[in-house]
Amino acid sequence: MTTMTTIKKILVTDNNDILGSSIALHLYRQGLHVCRTCEVDQAHNVIEAAKKAGEPFDLVISDILTSGRNEITFINWLHAHHPEVAVLVVSGFGNAAMLGTLLRPARDSFREKPVLPHEIEGAILALEKKKRGLPEIRAMTQGSGEILHLTCRAEKERVEFHKTKEA
């Protein structure tokens, strides 16, 4: 993965526990600060709390289901109240007309499921490039002490992954 200068903190929200958790864990292993939620209401609260704490999110990775009114409302709310946050929609629901009106071309992106980890990384790098407006992205250095928060519908308790120093 490449250095991120404008995308430092990512929220993954997907009601599919396996897919959402695997995306979050993969990005965490790449050295990014990642939080995970399974519900739109939870994501809303986490974004508000992070902003109040002075640690806002730079990117939200979200799914849109066929009946995804909650997700669409959430993305519209995000655009209205947190316009600085980029959105990456990862979904099998590929209604191009709807996505064309929902997503902002200069800040947001879409990847169709099924999606591989390197495709998510590529989409994030493309969003980073859009945000930075630079032709190149530099090599990544991993930070220490990052925590990955996993909060899922099936598991009511919070799970944290901590980076450890290698011997």
MDTraj code that builds the backbone (N, CA, C; nanometers):
import mdtraj as md
import numpy as np

residues = "MET THR THR MET THR THR ILE LYS LYS ILE LEU VAL THR ASP ASN ASN ASP ILE LEU GLY SER SER ILE ALA LEU HIS LEU TYR ARG GLN GLY LEU HIS VAL CYS ARG THR CYS GLU VAL ASP GLN ALA HIS ASN VAL ILE GLU ALA ALA LYS LYS ALA GLY GLU PRO PHE ASP LEU VAL ILE SER ASP ILE LEU THR SER GLY ARG ASN GLU ILE THR PHE ILE ASN TRP LEU HIS ALA HIS HIS PRO GLU VAL ALA VAL LEU VAL VAL SER GLY PHE GLY ASN ALA ALA MET LEU GLY THR LEU LEU ARG PRO ALA ARG ASP SER PHE ARG GLU LYS PRO VAL LEU PRO HIS GLU ILE GLU GLY ALA ILE LEU ALA LEU GLU LYS LYS LYS ARG GLY LEU PRO GLU ILE ARG ALA MET THR GLN GLY SER GLY GLU ILE LEU HIS LEU THR CYS ARG ALA GLU LYS GLU ARG VAL GLU PHE HIS LYS THR LYS GLU ALA".split()
xyz = np.array([
    [0.0861, -0.1175, 0.0000],
    [0.0000, 0.0000, 0.0000],
    [0.0896, 0.1223, 0.0000],
    [0.0372, 0.2300, -0.0450],
    [0.1126, 0.3532, -0.0622],
    [0.0792, 0.4532, 0.0477],
    [0.1665, 0.5502, 0.0702],
    [0.1451, 0.6494, 0.1752],
    [0.0156, 0.7256, 0.1552],
    [-0.0571, 0.7382, 0.2622],
    [-0.1791, 0.8179, 0.2607],
    [-0.1513, 0.9461, 0.3371],
    [-0.1745, 1.0584, 0.2732],
    [-0.1556, 1.1848, 0.3429],
    [-0.2882, 1.2516, 0.3748],
    [-0.3910, 1.2269, 0.2940],
    [-0.5208, 1.2866, 0.3218],
    [-0.6221, 1.1832, 0.3694],
    [-0.5979, 1.0563, 0.3439],
    [-0.6859, 0.9501, 0.3941],
    [-0.6095, 0.8757, 0.5022],
    [-0.6444, 0.9070, 0.6271],
    [-0.5741, 0.8467, 0.7406],
    [-0.6650, 0.7599, 0.8254],
    [-0.7936, 0.7934, 0.8265],
    [-0.8864, 0.7217, 0.9135],
    [-1.0077, 0.6782, 0.8305],
    [-1.0372, 0.5471, 0.8355],
    [-1.1411, 0.4880, 0.7504],
    [-1.2458, 0.4185, 0.8368],
    [-1.3721, 0.4392, 0.8001],
    [-1.4821, 0.3669, 0.8624],
    [-1.5400, 0.2715, 0.7586],
    [-1.5457, 0.1437, 0.7932],
    [-1.6072, 0.0422, 0.7069],
    [-1.7422, 0.0086, 0.7684],
    [-1.8493, 0.0304, 0.6921],
    [-1.9823, -0.0048, 0.7406],
    [-2.0496, -0.0956, 0.6381],
    [-2.0795, -0.2164, 0.6816],
    [-2.1384, -0.3172, 0.5939],
    [-2.2117, -0.4158, 0.6830],
    [-2.3376, -0.4446, 0.6507],
    [-2.4122, -0.5368, 0.7356],
    [-2.3727, -0.6819, 0.7147],
    [-2.2878, -0.7092, 0.6167],
    [-2.2333, -0.8431, 0.5976],
    [-2.1087, -0.8533, 0.6858],
    [-2.1223, -0.9204, 0.7986],
    [-2.0131, -0.9264, 0.8965],
    [-1.8831, -0.9794, 0.8375],
    [-1.8928, -1.0821, 0.7541],
    [-1.7709, -1.1436, 0.6995],
    [-1.7008, -1.0491, 0.6042],
    [-1.7745, -0.9930, 0.5082],
    [-1.7125, -0.9043, 0.4103],
    [-1.6606, -0.7761, 0.4752],
    [-1.7439, -0.7125, 0.5559],
    [-1.7021, -0.5879, 0.6208],
    [-1.5815, -0.6065, 0.7103],
    [-1.5821, -0.7131, 0.7880],
    [-1.4688, -0.7394, 0.8771],
    [-1.3425, -0.7739, 0.7992],
    [-1.3571, -0.8468, 0.6891],
    [-1.2379, -0.8827, 0.6122],
    [-1.1785, -0.7596, 0.5435],
    [-1.2621, -0.6691, 0.4931],
    [-1.2109, -0.5442, 0.4358],
    [-1.1385, -0.4642, 0.5424],
    [-1.2020, -0.4486, 0.6584],
    [-1.1424, -0.3709, 0.7674],
    [-1.0104, -0.4322, 0.8130],
    [-1.0072, -0.5619, 0.8302],
    [-0.8854, -0.6283, 0.8762],
    [-0.7734, -0.6162, 0.7724],
    [-0.8078, -0.6319, 0.6447],
    [-0.7070, -0.6192, 0.5397],
    [-0.6461, -0.4780, 0.5392],
    [-0.7307, -0.3755, 0.5484],
    [-0.6802, -0.2380, 0.5479],
    [-0.5972, -0.2091, 0.6724],
    [-0.6399, -0.2634, 0.7852],
    [-0.5633, -0.2495, 0.9089],
    [-0.4243, -0.3111, 0.8932],
    [-0.4186, -0.4289, 0.8329],
    [-0.2898, -0.4956, 0.8113],
    [-0.2004, -0.4173, 0.7157],
    [-0.2605, -0.3293, 0.6350],
    [-0.1845, -0.2441, 0.5447],
    [-0.1356, -0.1178, 0.6156],
    [-0.1683, -0.1049, 0.7446],
    [-0.1189, 0.0069, 0.8231],
    [-0.2138, 0.1244, 0.8359],
    [-0.3387, 0.1077, 0.7949],
    [-0.4354, 0.2165, 0.8036],
    [-0.5142, 0.2084, 0.9341],
    [-0.5615, 0.3213, 0.9818],
    [-0.6466, 0.3272, 1.1003],
    [-0.7893, 0.3006, 1.0538],
    [-0.8480, 0.1906, 1.0993],
    [-0.9784, 0.1464, 1.0503],
    [-1.0727, 0.1184, 1.1661],
    [-1.1959, 0.1667, 1.1535],
    [-1.3031, 0.1318, 1.2460],
    [-1.4102, 0.0601, 1.1655],
    [-1.4896, -0.0214, 1.2337],
    [-1.5879, -0.1063, 1.1659],
    [-1.7213, -0.0995, 1.2363],
    [-1.8282, -0.0800, 1.1591],
    [-1.9644, -0.0894, 1.2113],
    [-2.0461, -0.1766, 1.1175],
    [-2.1588, -0.2250, 1.1685],
    [-2.2464, -0.3097, 1.0873],
    [-2.3793, -0.2423, 1.0571],
    [-2.4099, -0.1347, 1.1241],
    [-2.5385, -0.0671, 1.1083],
    [-2.5173, 0.0795, 1.0726],
    [-2.6068, 0.1336, 0.9915],
    [-2.5984, 0.2736, 0.9510],
    [-2.6102, 0.3664, 1.0719],
    [-2.7016, 0.3366, 1.1641],
    [-2.7164, 0.4209, 1.2830],
    [-2.5879, 0.4223, 1.3652],
    [-2.5250, 0.3079, 1.3764],
    [-2.3976, 0.2962, 1.4469],
    [-2.2912, 0.3809, 1.3769],
    [-2.2859, 0.3737, 1.2449],
    [-2.1886, 0.4505, 1.1670],
    [-2.2093, 0.6000, 1.1886],
    [-2.3337, 0.6433, 1.1877],
    [-2.3683, 0.7843, 1.2106],
    [-2.3118, 0.8297, 1.3450],
    [-2.3365, 0.7516, 1.4495],
    [-2.2898, 0.7864, 1.5836],
    [-2.1377, 0.7875, 1.5928],
    [-2.0717, 0.6905, 1.5299],
    [-1.9257, 0.6826, 1.5328],
    [-1.8639, 0.8032, 1.4614],
    [-1.9212, 0.8432, 1.3491],
    [-1.8696, 0.9585, 1.2743],
    [-1.8846, 1.0864, 1.3564],
    [-1.9990, 1.1046, 1.4186],
    [-2.0215, 1.2235, 1.5018],
    [-1.9257, 1.2263, 1.6214],
    [-1.9101, 1.1120, 1.6872],
    [-1.8206, 1.1047, 1.8032],
    [-1.6755, 1.1321, 1.7637],
    [-1.6329, 1.0785, 1.6505],
    [-1.4953, 1.0996, 1.6043],
    [-1.4707, 1.2469, 1.5732],
    [-1.5672, 1.3105, 1.5103],
    [-1.5514, 1.4530, 1.4777],
    [-1.5458, 1.5367, 1.6050],
    [-1.6328, 1.5069, 1.7015],
    [-1.6321, 1.5801, 1.8290],
    [-1.5003, 1.5609, 1.9029],
    [-1.4390, 1.4433, 1.8874],
    [-1.3113, 1.4143, 1.9533],
    [-1.1931, 1.4759, 1.8776],
    [-1.2195, 1.5405, 1.7636],
    [-1.1131, 1.6004, 1.6852],
    [-1.0362, 1.5015, 1.5999],
    [-1.0937, 1.3830, 1.5780],
    [-1.0311, 1.2789, 1.4964],
    [-1.1294, 1.2310, 1.3904],
    [-1.1669, 1.3196, 1.2961],
    [-1.2695, 1.2828, 1.1979],
    [-1.2226, 1.1773, 1.0989],
    [-1.3182, 1.1130, 1.0378],
    [-1.2882, 1.0146, 0.9344],
    [-1.2587, 1.0854, 0.8030],
    [-1.1738, 1.0225, 0.7225],
    [-1.1411, 1.0741, 0.5900],
    [-1.2156, 0.9982, 0.4812],
    [-1.2532, 0.8733, 0.5115],
    [-1.3176, 0.7876, 0.4127],
    [-1.4165, 0.6953, 0.4820],
    [-1.5325, 0.6770, 0.4179],
    [-1.6305, 0.5775, 0.4607],
    [-1.6470, 0.4793, 0.3466],
    [-1.6286, 0.3506, 0.3784],
    [-1.6539, 0.2439, 0.2821],
    [-1.7875, 0.1824, 0.3213],
    [-1.8837, 0.1863, 0.2292],
    [-2.0197, 0.1434, 0.2610],
    [-2.0764, 0.0548, 0.1515],
    [-2.1696, -0.0280, 0.1896],
    [-2.2442, -0.1117, 0.0967],
    [-2.3786, -0.0436, 0.0712],
    [-2.4379, -0.0709, -0.0429],
    [-2.5758, -0.0305, -0.0699],
    [-2.6489, -0.1565, -0.1110],
    [-2.7490, -0.1924, -0.0346],
    [-2.8283, -0.3117, -0.0642],
    [-2.9378, -0.2764, -0.1623],
    [-3.0013, -0.3768, -0.2195],
    [-3.1104, -0.3536, -0.3133],
    [-3.2190, -0.2678, -0.2496],
    [-3.2455, -0.2912, -0.1233],
    [-3.3443, -0.2101, -0.0502],
    [-3.2730, -0.1102, 0.0399],
    [-3.1618, -0.0567, -0.0074],
    [-3.0715, 0.0220, 0.0755],
    [-3.1089, 0.1662, 0.0987],
    [-3.2345, 0.1943, 0.1273],
    [-3.2735, 0.3325, 0.1570],
    [-3.1944, 0.3872, 0.2750],
    [-3.1695, 0.3062, 0.3768],
    [-3.0925, 0.3536, 0.4918],
    [-2.9519, 0.3940, 0.4503],
    [-2.8882, 0.3152, 0.3656],
    [-2.7530, 0.3454, 0.3218],
    [-2.7501, 0.4704, 0.2342],
    [-2.8493, 0.4852, 0.1472],
    [-2.8564, 0.6038, 0.0616],
    [-2.8797, 0.7283, 0.1454],
    [-2.9702, 0.7198, 0.2415],
    [-2.9957, 0.8316, 0.3325],
    [-2.8695, 0.8649, 0.4105],
    [-2.7979, 0.7625, 0.4545],
    [-2.6731, 0.7821, 0.5285],
    [-2.5693, 0.8550, 0.4433],
    [-2.5518, 0.8129, 0.3186],
    [-2.4530, 0.8769, 0.2316],
    [-2.4934, 1.0218, 0.2031],
    [-2.6215, 1.0460, 0.1809],
    [-2.6677, 1.1834, 0.1615],
    [-2.6430, 1.2681, 0.2859],
    [-2.6678, 1.2112, 0.4052],
    [-2.6401, 1.2819, 0.5305],
    [-2.4903, 1.3119, 0.5424],
    [-2.4098, 1.2137, 0.5081],
    [-2.2645, 1.2307, 0.5143],
    [-2.2201, 1.3448, 0.4232],
    [-2.2706, 1.3485, 0.3006],
    [-2.2363, 1.4559, 0.2072],
    [-2.2804, 1.5922, 0.2605],
    [-2.3975, 1.5977, 0.3223],
    [-2.4507, 1.7249, 0.3720],
    [-2.3792, 1.7740, 0.4973],
    [-2.3454, 1.6827, 0.5892],
    [-2.2908, 1.7235, 0.7191],
    [-2.1401, 1.7028, 0.7325],
    [-2.0829, 1.6223, 0.6467],
    [-1.9391, 1.5950, 0.6500],
    [-1.8865, 1.5884, 0.5058],
    [-1.8943, 1.6987, 0.4328],
    [-1.8584, 1.6959, 0.2901],
    [-1.7118, 1.6641, 0.2640],
    [-1.6285, 1.6775, 0.3653],
    [-1.4860, 1.6473, 0.3495],
    [-1.4580, 1.4971, 0.3470],
    [-1.5541, 1.4156, 0.3879],
    [-1.5364, 1.2705, 0.3951],
    [-1.5667, 1.2085, 0.2586],
    [-1.4710, 1.1338, 0.2064],
    [-1.4908, 1.0613, 0.0808],
    [-1.5724, 0.9356, 0.1080],
    [-1.6420, 0.8870, 0.0042],
    [-1.7235, 0.7665, 0.0163],
    [-1.6825, 0.6685, -0.0925],
    [-1.6592, 0.5448, -0.0515],
    [-1.6346, 0.4353, -0.1450],
    [-1.7480, 0.3355, -0.1256],
    [-1.8344, 0.3228, -0.2261],
    [-1.9439, 0.2264, -0.2208],
    [-1.8936, 0.0962, -0.2815],
    [-1.9061, -0.0119, -0.2047],
    [-1.8693, -0.1455, -0.2501],
    [-1.9981, -0.2262, -0.2432],
    [-2.0553, -0.2552, -0.3609],
    [-2.1869, -0.3168, -0.3608],
    [-2.2101, -0.4015, -0.4846],
    [-2.2983, -0.4986, -0.4723],
    [-2.3426, -0.5774, -0.5855],
    [-2.4651, -0.5155, -0.6494],
    [-2.5156, -0.4092, -0.5884],
    [-2.6327, -0.3387, -0.6386],
    [-2.5833, -0.2292, -0.7319],
    [-2.5697, -0.2599, -0.8609],
    [-2.5050, -0.1701, -0.9546],
    [-2.5990, -0.0855, -1.0373],
    [-2.6893, -0.0115, -0.9733],
    [-2.7774, 0.0787, -1.0445],
    [-2.6977, 0.2037, -1.0811],
    [-2.6457, 0.2089, -1.2037],
    [-2.5557, 0.3164, -1.2457],
    [-2.6201, 0.4535, -1.2380],
    [-2.7472, 0.4650, -1.2745],
    [-2.8143, 0.5951, -1.2703],
    [-2.8232, 0.6467, -1.1275],
    [-2.8592, 0.5590, -1.0348],
    [-2.8693, 0.5989, -0.8946],
    [-2.7328, 0.6362, -0.8400],
    [-2.6312, 0.5556, -0.8708],
    [-2.4966, 0.5844, -0.8218],
    [-2.4437, 0.7143, -0.8805],
    [-2.4800, 0.7442, -1.0047],
    [-2.4371, 0.8682, -1.0683],
    [-2.4910, 0.9915, -0.9987],
    [-2.6089, 0.9822, -0.9419],
    [-2.6650, 1.0963, -0.8699],
    [-2.6244, 1.0971, -0.7229],
    [-2.5914, 0.9814, -0.6684],
    [-2.5561, 0.9714, -0.5268],
    [-2.4108, 1.0088, -0.4991],
    [-2.3207, 0.9627, -0.5833],
    [-2.1778, 0.9816, -0.5578],
    [-2.1252, 1.1074, -0.6253],
    [-2.0290, 1.1715, -0.5600],
    [-1.9649, 1.2919, -0.6129],
    [-1.8410, 1.2495, -0.6911],
    [-1.8357, 1.2764, -0.8209],
    [-1.7235, 1.2297, -0.9037],
    [-1.5863, 1.2759, -0.8549],
    [-1.5778, 1.3942, -0.7988],
    [-1.4480, 1.4468, -0.7561],
    [-1.4025, 1.3911, -0.6215],
    [-1.4911, 1.3235, -0.5480],
    [-1.4540, 1.2792, -0.4143],
    [-1.4879, 1.1338, -0.3837],
    [-1.5868, 1.0760, -0.4506],
    [-1.6361, 0.9435, -0.4169],
    [-1.6046, 0.8434, -0.5278],
    [-1.6278, 0.7133, -0.4967],
    [-1.5998, 0.6085, -0.5938],
    [-1.6903, 0.4884, -0.5687],
    [-1.6943, 0.3970, -0.6664],
    [-1.7763, 0.2766, -0.6580],
    [-1.6959, 0.1564, -0.7070],
    [-1.7071, 0.0438, -0.6366],
    [-1.6518, -0.0840, -0.6807],
    [-1.7614, -0.1879, -0.6663],
    [-1.7769, -0.2689, -0.7691],
    [-1.8811, -0.3710, -0.7683],
    [-1.8317, -0.4988, -0.7019],
    [-1.9195, -0.5609, -0.6217],
    [-1.8892, -0.6908, -0.5621],
    [-1.9039, -0.7963, -0.6696],
    [-1.8325, -0.9024, -0.6654],
    [-1.7280, -0.9328, -0.5669],
    [-1.6044, -0.8477, -0.5926],
    [-1.5369, -0.8137, -0.4849],
    [-1.4211, -0.7267, -0.4934],
    [-1.3060, -0.7888, -0.4148],
    [-1.1876, -0.7792, -0.4688],
    [-1.0683, -0.8333, -0.4043],
    [-0.9982, -0.7253, -0.3233],
    [-0.9198, -0.7646, -0.2237],
    [-0.8509, -0.6647, -0.1404],
    [-0.7674, -0.5649, -0.2198],
    [-0.6958, -0.6120, -0.3228],
    [-0.6129, -0.5173, -0.3982],
    [-0.6989, -0.4183, -0.4777],
    [-0.8236, -0.4560, -0.5092],
    [-0.9143, -0.3629, -0.5770],
    [-0.9624, -0.2535, -0.4809],
    [-0.9838, -0.2908, -0.3562],
    [-1.0191, -0.1908, -0.2539],
    [-0.9020, -0.0948, -0.2359],
    [-0.7804, -0.1500, -0.2248],
    [-0.6617, -0.0655, -0.2111],
    [-0.6490, 0.0291, -0.3304],
    [-0.6693, -0.0232, -0.4506],
    [-0.6610, 0.0601, -0.5702],
    [-0.7635, 0.1724, -0.5688],
    [-0.8840, 0.1419, -0.5242],
    [-0.9885, 0.2438, -0.5158],
    [-0.9522, 0.3508, -0.4128],
    [-0.8952, 0.3084, -0.3001],
    [-0.8544, 0.4049, -0.1974],
    [-0.7408, 0.4925, -0.2493],
    [-0.6462, 0.4319, -0.3181],
    [-0.5359, 0.5102, -0.3749],
    [-0.5873, 0.6105, -0.4783],
    [-0.6865, 0.5701, -0.5587],
    [-0.7450, 0.6620, -0.6565],
    [-0.8162, 0.7774, -0.5862],
    [-0.8863, 0.7474, -0.4761],
    [-0.9519, 0.8533, -0.3989],
    [-0.8485, 0.9456, -0.3357],
    [-0.7405, 0.8874, -0.2860],
    [-0.6311, 0.9667, -0.2284],
    [-0.5757, 1.0618, -0.3343],
    [-0.5551, 1.0101, -0.4521],
    [-0.5012, 1.0917, -0.5608],
    [-0.5972, 1.2058, -0.5952],
    [-0.7274, 1.1759, -0.5977],
    [-0.8274, 1.2806, -0.6222],
    [-0.8194, 1.3881, -0.5148],
    [-0.8119, 1.3442, -0.3879],
    [-0.8100, 1.4388, -0.2768],
    [-0.6841, 1.5242, -0.2781],
    [-0.5738, 1.4626, -0.3110],
    [-0.4469, 1.5354, -0.3112],
    [-0.4273, 1.6169, -0.4369],
    [-0.4836, 1.5697, -0.5469],
    [-0.4665, 1.6383, -0.6732],
    [-0.3241, 1.6303, -0.7262],
    [-0.2502, 1.5265, -0.6828],
    [-0.1117, 1.5102, -0.7247],
    [-0.0994, 1.3915, -0.8196],
    [-0.0011, 1.3949, -0.9104],
    [0.0138, 1.2849, -1.0052],
    [0.0740, 1.1585, -0.9460],
    [0.1459, 1.1673, -0.8340],
    [0.2114, 1.0502, -0.7762],
    [0.1750, 1.0341, -0.6308],
    [0.1899, 0.9108, -0.5831],
    [0.1698, 0.8808, -0.4419],
    [0.2944, 0.8100, -0.3935],
    [0.3447, 0.8484, -0.2771],
    [0.4712, 0.7951, -0.2273],
    [0.4550, 0.6627, -0.1530],
    [0.5679, 0.5985, -0.1209],
    [0.5663, 0.4690, -0.0518],
    [0.5189, 0.4850, 0.0921],
    [0.4533, 0.3803, 0.1422],
    [0.3912, 0.3857, 0.2743],
    [0.4845, 0.3459, 0.3877],
    [0.4705, 0.4139, 0.4994],
    [0.5347, 0.3717, 0.6227],
    [0.4239, 0.3387, 0.7203],
    [0.4380, 0.2298, 0.7904],
    [0.3329, 0.1906, 0.8834],
    [0.3524, 0.2597, 1.0168],
    [0.2426, 0.3109, 1.0717],
    [0.2454, 0.3734, 1.2030],
    [0.2333, 0.2674, 1.3105],
    [0.2543, 0.3065, 1.4325],
    [0.2413, 0.2103, 1.5420],
    [0.1279, 0.2522, 1.6339],
    [0.0771, 0.1564, 1.7067],
    [-0.0252, 0.1845, 1.8058],
    [-0.1655, 0.2012, 1.7489],
    [-0.1874, 0.1709, 1.6230],
    [-0.3210, 0.1842, 1.5661],
    [-0.4118, 0.0753, 1.6239],
    [-0.5380, 0.1103, 1.6400],
    [-0.6351, 0.0152, 1.6934],
    [-0.7467, -0.0018, 1.5915],
    [-0.7844, -0.1249, 1.5657],
    [-0.8963, -0.1548, 1.4780],
    [-1.0141, -0.1945, 1.5660],
    [-1.1208, -0.1152, 1.5594],
    [-1.2402, -0.1434, 1.6385],
    [-1.3390, -0.2201, 1.5521],
    [-1.3829, -0.3347, 1.5977],
    [-1.4839, -0.4125, 1.5278],
    [-1.6079, -0.4198, 1.6154],
    [-1.7176, -0.3671, 1.5656],
    [-1.8434, -0.3752, 1.6374],
    [-1.9452, -0.4308, 1.5410],
    [-1.9929, -0.5506, 1.5648],
    [-2.0818, -0.6152, 1.4699],
    [-2.2154, -0.6499, 1.5328],
    [-2.3153, -0.6591, 1.4481],
    [-2.4505, -0.6904, 1.4915],
    [-2.4541, -0.8246, 1.5632],
    [-2.3842, -0.9241, 1.5097],
    [-2.3866, -1.0581, 1.5676],
    [-2.3125, -1.0624, 1.7006],
    [-2.2164, -0.9743, 1.7164],
    [-2.1401, -0.9687, 1.8405],
    [-2.1596, -0.8317, 1.9017],
    [-2.2241, -0.8252, 2.0152],
    [-2.2551, -0.6964, 2.0764],
    [-2.1333, -0.6335, 2.1448],
    [-2.0328, -0.7136, 2.1736],
    [-1.9163, -0.6549, 2.2373],
    [-1.8159, -0.6080, 2.1335],
    [-1.7300, -0.5202, 2.1732],
    [-1.6335, -0.4578, 2.0837],
    [-1.5044, -0.5381, 2.0839],
    [-1.4467, -0.5566, 1.9673],
    [-1.3216, -0.6301, 1.9527],
    [-1.2166, -0.5326, 1.9027],
    [-1.0981, -0.5359, 1.9606],
    [-0.9916, -0.4465, 1.9176],
    [-0.8690, -0.5258, 1.8777],
    [-0.8059, -0.4859, 1.7691],
    [-0.6790, -0.5418, 1.7262],
    [-0.5739, -0.4337, 1.7486],
    [-0.4702, -0.4656, 1.8220],
    [-0.3632, -0.3696, 1.8484],
    [-0.2394, -0.4104, 1.7729],
    [-0.1727, -0.3123, 1.7151],
    [-0.0444, -0.3410, 1.6523],
    [0.0575, -0.3642, 1.7629],
    [0.1463, -0.4562, 1.7399],
    [0.2530, -0.4809, 1.8353],
    [0.3865, -0.4614, 1.7667],
    [0.4865, -0.4295, 1.8461],
    [0.6205, -0.4141, 1.7909],
    [0.6793, -0.5515, 1.7620],
    [0.7439, -0.5616, 1.6486],
    [0.8072, -0.6889, 1.6141],
    [0.9410, -0.6991, 1.6847],
    [0.9769, -0.8214, 1.7229],
    [1.1013, -0.8432, 1.7955],
    [1.2215, -0.8222, 1.7078],
])
top = md.Topology()
chain = top.add_chain()
for i, resn in enumerate(residues, 1):
    res = top.add_residue(resn, chain, resSeq=i)
    for name in ("N", "CA", "C"):
        top.add_atom(name, md.element.get_by_symbol(name[0]), res)
traj = md.Trajectory(xyz[None], top)
